Amino acid sequence: MQVLDKALLCLSIVKERKAIDPVLLEVEKLSSITDYFLIASGNSIRQVQAITRHLKKRLDEEDLKVYGSEGEQEGHWVLLDYNDVVIHIFYQPDRELYDLEGLWIEAPRIEPDEDGVSGLISE
């Protein structure tokens, strides 16, 4: 699976659990840590935890294993490391507080096309 396809799959999966305002950022030219950041949020801690569980289950079914995770129990800011895609799932007030999109303002946003298979980069 290509890296962009993996990132778009993650985006699609979080949308299945009604994640709020998911944003996919291409950070490969700005960071040596990963290629893509997916940032999304939930209206409650339970929703954040449900999005996280669903995402991990679906990616496990695709034989994509998580390298590391933080924050699942608390549900305020969950970080999932899938190597070339790092996923941040926030409780909405915490997302506003930390403003990762603002910190990575120079990163192009990936907007999926209608069929969701490939991405269009918008700046």
BELMOPE-V629137 format. One record per pair of residues at least 24 apart in sequence whose ideal C-beta (glycine too) atoms are under 6 Angstrom apart, sorted by the first residue. I is the first residue (numbers start at 1). J is the second residue. If there is no record, write none. Layout:
i=I j=J
i=I j=J
This chain:
i=3 j=35
i=3 j=84
i=4 j=119
i=6 j=85
i=7 j=36
i=7 j=85
i=8 j=112
i=8 j=119
i=10 j=38
i=10 j=85
i=10 j=87
i=11 j=38
i=12 j=116
i=13 j=55
i=13 j=58
i=14 j=40
i=14 j=51
i=17 j=50
i=17 j=51
i=17 j=54
i=19 j=51
i=20 j=92
i=23 j=101
i=24 j=110
i=25 j=104
i=25 j=107
i=26 j=107
i=26 j=108
i=26 j=110
i=27 j=107
i=30 j=107
i=34 j=84
i=34 j=86
i=35 j=84
i=36 j=85
i=37 j=86
i=38 j=87
i=39 j=88
i=39 j=100
i=40 j=89
i=41 j=90
i=41 j=92
i=41 j=95
i=43 j=92
i=45 j=75
i=45 j=91
i=48 j=75
i=48 j=89
i=48 j=91
i=49 j=75
i=51 j=89
i=52 j=78
i=52 j=89
